């Protein structure tokens, strides 16, 4: 006997009782839009406009170059790094906000290889996020004796770690399936063979509690424009455990990583601590936008965010399971709460067209080739009624084949 599905009244009651309900008012959310793509780009916090106005009109326009000191621009990489660090279980001075995820992966892999001389294997998941693989390929090709080994089955990644492995590059949450990996277990497995682990936190930071130091993590990277809502192209971050700081070596020895940047010395002396993982001058306006985004997290408990995230994604899967069964789709995200992040992925032969039909109705998710529709569940602004309405629209589009319209088959550059 099938379980009775939740009704509109049921989800209305959930919204009424939601302790995170007031947080929605802190974001700009266009009328008529259900936004299920915060796992790719978060919406704008309302406070970001005043922050940017202050930074541009006053600090830049009036303060000019004096603001590098007077407004604390030069140390924003560190102060924002510590604020991100609070969300990922890092101690002060172990995280900097800098550059892009790709550049930080490049730096982290080089640093890890330098920490394990005599070993050359970079181990990664074959289904990893493409930028991770591209950067790993480049690092392997640029270093004598280095090579890239790929695990074709993510579940078998740990079994490939051996005494030739220098570094394991792994995604905390799989960008396609939403699978959440056991950070502590895999890190311990790597350490048992003497390997370093670099964790990619792009699809988990801001959506669930992370404790890098409790898991004894070596290095980690992540972006700030998804669940952290830092804005399009917001700078990424990189973490290194303090035990590694004195031995950090990376090839992008820009002047911000120098021990005394304004001594203007002709030869390089590395800074102490986490600043060794910086590079050159950073985008101050983007860092100030990120400050406004991180201000939102000062008032929320990540454990509470995780509880609602699981409730939202669980409700969605419960509602769409019969829809998938009836219309040739398949949920590929784990039902087990401990094994999933904060997005749900559905495979469908015409997934691109179905997603475009949803977007045309104001329900915004995204698509990942070859056939995956992704739906992100960001607890700070998403309501249970949004989940209910999205599932209802998905059912209607599949039932009526509304996706089978030529305009929905035209591929855009960004999917």
N, C-alpha and C positions, 0 to 999 in steps of 0.2 A: 504494500500500500504506500503510495507516494505521500510525502509530507506536504501539508498545506503551506504554500508559499506566503511570505510576508505581504501584507496589504499596504496601501497608501496610508491608512490609519496607523498601522504599526510603525512605519518609518517616521511619521509625524511625531509620534510619541518619543521615538529615539532622539529626534532633533530637539525636542523640548527639554529632554533630560541631559543633553550633551554639555559637559563642563567646558568644552573648548568652543562652544557656540559664539561667545563674544569675539573671538579672534578673527572671525570672518570679516568683521567691520574694519580691520586694519589693512585690507587689501583692495585694490581697484579691480573690480570684477564686472565686466560689461553686462548690461541687462540682456536677458535672453540667452546667455551663454552658460553651459555647464562645462566647466574646465577640468578635463581628465588628462591633462598633459603636463602637470607640474613635475613629473618625473623626467621631463625633457627641458622645459623652461618654466620656471615659476612666475606667477604674476607679480605686478609691481606693488610693493608696500606703499600705502598712502604717504608715509613719512619720507619716502625717498626724494620727493620733489623739493621739499624744504632743505634736505641735506645737500642736494646737488646745487640748489640756488645759493646756499651759504658758501659752498666750496668754489663755485664759479664766479658769482657776482661780487663776493666780498674777499675771500681768501686769495683767489687768482686775480680778479680785476683790480682790487684795491691793495691787497697785501703783496702782490707780485712775488718776486723770488724770496722775499722775506718769509713767506708762508711755509717754506721748507722747514724752517725752524719754529716760527711763531705758531703755526697751526698744526705742527707735528706731522707734516707730510712724510718726512724722511723715515720715520719709524712706524708708519702705518702697516708695513709688511709684518712687523713684529706684534703690534697691538692687535691687529685683526687676526694674526696667526694665533695669538693666545685665546682670542674669543672663539675661533673655530676649534682650537684645542680643547676647550671646555666641553664641546659637544662630541668629541671623539675619544675622551679619556686620556688626553695628553697633559703632561705637566707644563707649567709656564716655561717658555723658552725652548720647546720642542717642535713648534710648528711655525711656519711662515706662510703668508698668503703671497703668491708670486707667480708670474708667468701663466702658462696654460697647462692643462693636464698632460698633453703630449710632451711638452718640454720637461715637465717634472718627472714623467716616466723615464725619459732619456737620462736625466740627472740621477734618478734613483737607481736605475739599472747599472750605470757606470759606477756609482758609489758602492753598490752591492758587490760587483765584480772585484773592485779594489779591496773590499773587506775580506774577500776569499781568494787570495792569490793561489795559483796552482790549480784552480778549478775554472772551467770555462762554459759550463752548460747553463743556459737560460731556459727554464722550463715554464711553459705557459699553456693555457687552454686553446685548442684549435678554434673553438667557437667564442673566443674572447672578443671584447669590443675591438673593432678593427684598428683604432689608433694604437691600442696597446700592442697589437701584433706588428703593426708597421714600425713602431719605435723599437720594439725588440729585434726585429729583422735588421734595422739600421745599426743598432748597437752591436749585434753579433758580427755584422759585416765589417765594422770599423775597428774591432779589437782582435789582435792576433791570438789565436787559440780559443776564441769564443765561438759558440754555436748555439742555435735555437732548436729546442726539442718541443714538439707539440703533443699534448694529450688529446687524442681524438674523442675520448669519453671523459667528461668533466669529473665523473665519479671515480675515474681511475687515475686522476692526477697524482694523488698521494703515493700510489704504488710505483710511480716512475721516479720519485725522489731517491737518489742514491748518492754515493760519495763523490760522484763527478759533478753533481749539481751545485752551482754557485748560488743561484737565485731562482726563486719561484715567484712568478708574476701572476697574481690571481685577482679576480673580481669578487668583491664581497657579495654583491647581488648580480646575477647574470642579467645583462641588459635585455636579452630576448625573452627568457622564460620567467624571470622574477625569482629564481631559486636563490636562497640565502645560504651561503656556505658557513660552516662552523669555523670561525676564526681561530679560536684557541686550539682546537684539535689539529687543524692543518699546520698552524705555526709550530706547535710542539712536534709534529711529525717531521717537519723540515729541520728543526733545530736538532733533532735526534741524530740526523746524518751530517750536521754541520753546515746546513744551507741557510741562506738568508731569505726572508720573504718580503716582497713588496705587495701591499694590498691596495687595490683600486677601490676607493669608497664612493665613487661618483653616484651610484644608484642606491646608496644607503645613508649617507650623511644627512642629517636633518629629519630623517623619517623613522629612525629607530635608535635606541641607545647603543653606543659603541664605546668599548673600553680597551684602547690599544695597549696601554701599559699592563692592564690585568691579563691580557692575552700574550704579553711579552713580545709584541710586534716590533720588528726592526725598522721598517720604512713603510710609509703610506702616502698616497696621493689622492686628490679628489677635486671635483669642481664645486663651484658655489652658486651656479645659476639654476640648478634643478630644485631640490627640496629646500635649499637655503634662500632662494628667491633673490639672488644678488644681481640679476639683470643679464641681458644677452651679452655673451663674451666676458662675463665677470671673471676676474683672475682666479686661478686655482690655488691649491695649497699643497704643501709637502711637509711631512712629519718624519723626524728621525729620533729614535730613542736616544736619550742622553748618553748611554753607555758607548754609543758609536761616534759621538761628536768629535773627539780628538783625532779620529781616523777617517773622517769624511773627505773624499776626493771626488770631484766631478769636473768634467771638461769645460764647462761654460763659465770660465773664471772672469766674469765681468766685474766692473769696478765696484758694484755694490757688495760683492763678496770679499773685497779687500779689507784687510785689518784696519786701514785708515784711508778711506776713499779720497778724502780731500788733502791728504799729504802729497798727492799727485806723484807718487813714486813710479819709476819706469819699470820696475820689476814687481812681480806679484807676490804678496804675502796674504795667505788666507785669513779671513776673520775667524774668531773663535765661535764655537757653538753652531746653532742652527743657521746663522747668516751665511755660512759656507754654501748653503743650497740656494742662495739668491743668484741673480745674474746681473742685469742692468737696470736702468731707471724704470720704475713701475708706473702704471696708469692711475694717477691720483684720483681722478673723477670716478673711475670705476671702483676704486677702493672705498671712496666715500659713499657710493651707492650701496656697497656691500655693508658698510657700517649700519645704515638704516635697516637693512634686511636682518642683520644679526640682532639689532635692538629688539625685534619681535620675539626672539628666542629667550630673552632675559626673563620673560614672564611665564614661560611654559616648562613643564616637566616632560622630558623626552619619553619617560615611561608612559605617561598619559597619552602622548602622541602615538606611541606604539599600540596601545590598547585600542584606540579609535581606528588606527590604520588597519589593524587586523579585522576589526568589526566591519569596516567599510568594504574591504576586499572580500571578506567572507560573505557579506550580504550580496555583493555583486555576483559572486560565483554561484551562490544558491539560486539567485534569480535567473541567471543566464544558462545554467546547466541544462534545463529542459529545452531551451531555445537552441543551444548547440546540438543537442541530440537530435532534434527534429529537422535541422537545416544544414547538416554537413559540416559543422564547425566543431572545434575541440579545444577545451581549456588545457593549456600546457603548464600552467602555474600550479605548484603544489597546494593541495587542500590543507596539509599539515601546517599549522601556524608557525612552528619553529623553523620551517624550511622555506618560508617565503618572505620576500621583501615587502614593498608597498605598491607594486603594480601587478596587474593581471594581464596575461597574454592569451590571445585566442587565435588559433590557426583556422584559416578559411581559404579555399581556393581563390576566391575573389575578395580577399581581405582588403586590398587597396581600395577597390570600388566601394565596398561596404563602409570603410572608414570615411571616404569622401562624402558618401550619402549622409552619414552621421554628422559630419562637420557642416554640411549644408543645412542641417536642422539645428545648428548651434550647439552640438555636442562634440567637443574637441578632444580627440585622442590622437594617436599617431600610428604609423605603419612602419614595420621593419621587414625588409626583403628576407625570404621570398614571399611569405604568406602570413605574417604575424601582425595582428592588431593589438596595440598596447593601450591599456587604460590605467592611468596613474591615480592613486588615492592619497591626497595630501590633506591630513586631518585639520590643518589650521583654518582652512576655508571651505572645504567640501562638506556638504550636508548629506544625510541619509536619503532625503527626498531626491537629491541629484542622482544618486545611485539608482534609485527606483525608476526615475524618469529616463535615465540612459538605457537601462535594461528594457524598458517598455519600447523605446524608440528602436533599439536593436532588433527586437522581436518583430516590429512592424516592417522594418526595412527588409529583413530576411523573408518574412512571410509573403510580402507583396512583390519581392524582387525589385524594389525601388532602386537598388544599387545598379541594376542593369540598364543604365542610361549612359549614352556615349560620353557625356560630359564628365562622368565620374571616372572614366578610364584614362583620362589625360594625366600623365605623370608630371608632377612639378619637380623642381630641382631638390627641394627639401620635402621629405615625406613624413 
